[in-house]
Amino acid sequence: MNDSNNNIKFNYLYRDAGNFKEFNDVVFTNKHSNSLLEIEMAIKNNLIEGEFFIPEKWNIPRLSFGYFSPGLDHDYHEFESVELTDENPTENIDISTFLMLISKGG
């Protein structure tokens, strides 16, 4: 059984060129009890320009406003933070697997 107090919430957002924002999070298990600092550093080491990622490459949900505006929309999402949570996982992989995926250019 998973110790749900040890789950990791990955918070992120999409900001279009008009500065309109949409926020989301995904929750991973943390079976190996990785520290928040370790997780955050691994994520930051794999961000584009230290801030951005493309959600499809990281296998997490893409955010949008329900329509595509060529002048405002793009692929980049922003990493916001990670935190411990007692929420149930929303993803089928552990945070360690997620970190391995993104480190391989996923």
N, C-alpha and C positions, 0 to 999 in steps of 0.2 A: 504494500500500500504506500502511496506517495505521501510524504510529509508536505501538505499543501502550504505550510508557512514558509517553505523554502522555494516556492515557485518564483519565477522571474517574469516580471511584466516589462515588455519592450514598448516604449512609448515613441510614437513618431507622428509626423504630419506632412501634409501636402500644402504647399503655398504656391499659388499661381502668380504670374507676373503682375497681376493687379493687387497682390498681397492678400487675397482672400484665402482663408485657411480651413482645412478640414483635418481633424485629429483622430487618431485611432491607437489601439494597442493590441498586442498579442501576448499570450501567456504561455510560457514554456515550463516544463518540469526542470528541476535542477538536481538530478540524482547524484551528481558528484560534488555537490555543495560548493560550486564555484563561488568565489567572492564577487560582490558587486563591482569592486574595483577591477578585478581581473576581466570580468565580462565587458565592462565599459571600455577598457583599454583595447581589448580584442576587436570590439565593434569599431571604435574610433580609428584603429589601424587599417581598417578596410573601407573606410568611407572615401568617396570622391571629394577631393579638395577639403578633406577633414570634416565634412558636414553632410554630404549627400549620398544617396544610394538609389538604385533602381529596384523597386519591390519585387518585380517578376524574377529578377536574378537571385533574390534572397528568399523566394518562395513565401512571401507574405502578401496580404491583400493590398492591391493598388487602390489609392483613394482618388476620387474625382467628384466633380459637382454634377455629374449626370449628363454632361454634354461636353463637347470638345470645341474649344475656341483656339484656332491656330495662333492668334496673336498673344494668347495668355498661357496656354497649357504646354506642359513639357513632361518628361519622364521622371525627373528628380523628386525624391521625397527626402525629408530631413529627419535625422535621428534626433530625438529629444532627450530621452533618459532611460535608465533601467532601474527597477526597484523590486524589492521583495514583496510578495503578495500572498494572501491566502485564497485568492481566486483560483478556480479550477482552470487547468490548461485549456487553451483554445487550439493549440498546435499539437500535432502528433509526434513531434520530435523533441528531444531534450535540448537544453540550451548548449550543451557541449557539441552536439551534432550540428546545431545551427551555426555555432562559431567556426566549426571545421568547414562547413559548406561555404560560408562567406570568405574564409581565408583562401579557398581554392578558386576564388573569382566568381563564385556563385552569385 
